[in-house]
Amino acid sequence: YCLFFARGCCASGVNCRFLHKIPSIEGCSAIDQTKDIFGRARFSSFREDMKGVGSFAKETKALYISDYRLPVINMELPAILSTTSAFYLWGEVEDINILPHKGFAFIKYAHRCMAEFAKEAMTNQALDGN
C-alpha cells in the first residue's frame, strides 16, 4: 500500500508501484506480521512516545483520538464520531469508545492494517471542520 496515497499526496499517481486503494480484510490477511501495511518494520516493543508503526508482539487495532482545540467539541464529539465519521472511510469500525469528559476517544478497527492506514490518513486532520 502507498503511504503517500494514504496521506493524500502521492505524486506518482497511476504510475505508482504501490497499491492505491483502501485495505480490505482479504488484503490485510496477506500482510506479514513483522511489517506494517506500508512495508515498514515493526519491532518487538512499542516506542515510548507511542508513535511509529507498532509492535509485532501485539495486534493493535485501535486509534487514540485527541487534541481538541475547542471546549465545545467535547459535547459534539459523540455525534461527530458516531455518525458519518471520516474514520469509517478507512475500514470496518468495530467499536468507538468516547470519553468526552476527558477529551479523547478510541476507534477500534476490524484489523490492524485498517487502523494503520487510518492513522496515516487522519493524522493532523480536522473532525467535522473543527
N, C-alpha and C positions, 0 to 999 in steps of 0.2 A: 504494500500500500504506500502511496506517495504522501510523505509528511507535509510537503508544501501544498498539496491538494487539500489536505485536512485543514490547514491554516488559511486556505483560500488564496494562495499566492504562487501557484506553480506556473513558472514562466515557460515551461516546455509544452504545455497544453497536450494536444493529441499525440505529440512526438515523445512524450514522457515514457520511460521504460518501466515505470511503476504503475500500479493499479489506481485508477481514478474512479473509485466507487465507495459507497458506504459498506462496511463489513456486514456480512450475514453470518448466521450461526454455522453454516456449512464452511464458509471461508475461514472463520475463526478456529474451527476444529483442526484445520490443516496447519496452523501456526505452531512452530516449535516452542516449547516451554521456556527455553533459555533465551529467547528473543521476544521483543515486543512486536506489535503489529507492523511497525515500520522497519524492523530488522535490527534494531539497536539491542545490545547485550543487556540482559537482566542479570542481577547479581544475587548472592545468597542472603543479603540483608538489605534493608531499606536505608536510604540516605537519611541523615539526621534532620535535614530540613524538609523531608517528605516530598522533595521534588524528584526528578529523574524518572526512570522507567519502571521502577518497582522491583520486587524480589521474586525469583522463581520458586522460593520456598512456600509462598502463599498466593493463592488465587484471589487477587484484589479486584473486585468488580464495582466498587463504589467510588463516587466523586464527592469531594468536600467542596461545598459552595459557600463562599464567604465574601467579605469585603464590601459591605453595603454602605454606600455614601450617605443616603438619606434616611432619617429616622422613620419616615412614613413607610418605607419599603418593608419593614418588619410586619406591618399589618397587611400589606398586599402580597407578601411572599407566598403564602399558601395558594392563593388564587393564581398567581403567575406560574408557579411550578406545577400545579396540579392540572391545569387545563392545556392550552396549546403551547406548551413549553418548547423551547428550541432544543432541549435535551432529548426529546423524542425523535428528532431527526437522525440521530447518530446510532440508533439501535433500539432493541427491545428493553424498555424500562420495567424492572421487576417491582421496585419499591421506591417511594420517596418519603424520607424521614425529615420533617421540618421542625426545627426548634426556633420559632420566631422570637421568643424572649431572649435568646442568645445571639440571634442574628446570623444563623447559618443553617445549612441543610445538607443532607446526604442523598445522592441519587444512585441507586443500585441498578446495574445493567445485568442482562442475562449471561453475558460472557465478558471476560476481562478485556478482550480485544475491542469490544464496543466502548468500554469505559476509557481505554487508552486513546481511541480515536476521538471520542467526545472531549477528553481532556485537552487535546491539542486544538480541536476546533473551537472550543468555548473559552480558552484561556484569554483573559482580559476583554471578554465580550460583555456588553450590557444586557441585562434582563429586562425585557419589556420597555426598552428605551430609557431606562434609568441607570 
